[in-house]
């Protein structure tokens, strides 16, 4: 086919968009990644990558680019937020890598983004177009044209909306789709690891559970910094991922918590916050030559740390489907959705359920703690086989 007919436009140059460009580029399919910024990932956020995500990154050829900046936690240590008591531990490290054939990593989101961008820039079929804010999209005879806010344009045979939770492309696929505020807000900050006391200096992911709130922390930047994320119910929703956070408002949700857990929140500065939203389930992920990927199609709440992983898996499934249906983007997109929808829907359901379990109060909190304390480590890890094992990208 002529180059223009083969070219795929990708709206959004975040983790999902770059992963899609790499996956398609390795299939020798030309892409243009249209990114509203200068491809500079926002700072201050950590990310957990389970074995399903790192297996997919290895398939994309990205692991070598990110491993120097990554940290390999030894376990997930689960605590009760009010009493401070340790409830359970889920082994990671060598145990997880041997079980799943891929490591569990934590790293700064900007380091993952930089690694993806480095690999994408080195692929001949991939074109990165910074400062291209998609303002309009037209479908013509056998062609899609994206118009930039500054008057620029890009043309291709198809378009992938990898533009996140607040997707512009989504309205072309499902005009009636709507986002609903969940009633919870997340907060994040970085704390230098050198000054941290126990248990926060341990090489592991810490998870603290409490009524209507929870706390997560893990090392990033090779262990130099600790990424801290707190989620609390209450307040009103607002659009945006990188808003300035009020420390007093955050701490007011943790007043009853144990001294250790509160001390970590008090150490952190420069909080950023964002509201958690759910998307009403989409009837379809594509319309003709336009398809959705990652959070644009199936945003997932953060309680299983799988948002980025699902987008990376999507990228591999999308590329495989376009190879299987050469010259027929609509058919490829239907195949891609059929491959991915069952898995993403399961992760969405389980993430919501985990959020409810994390935030239990009263007698239900005590019952949850008892179940966790009685669970052995091997059983705890085995319960994630469906997620971390066969990644299912197709």
Order of alpha helices (4+ residues) and beta strands (2+ residues): alpha-beta-alpha-beta-beta-alpha-alpha-beta-beta-alpha-beta-alpha-beta-beta-beta-beta-beta-alpha-beta-beta-beta-beta-beta-alpha-alpha-beta-beta-beta-alpha-alpha-alpha-alpha-alpha-alpha
